[in-house]
């Protein structure tokens, strides 16, 4: 999982939802929606980076040495 792509994807989806709600009649979007979105996306990015799941954190495979000829 690419954390940067996940965080930016969540941000853009959330921003589109907020923009869509602000443009529709009957929904009032106050000034707290965007800061809440940024905090939530930041927390998701922080949590995914702390879990340590990814190919960069795998231990390298042990290299077997050939047996000496006797």
Secondary structure, DSSP 8 states (H G I E B T S, - for coil): --HHHHHHHHHHHHHHHHHHHHHSTT----THHHHHHHHHHHHHHHHHHHH--SGGGS------------
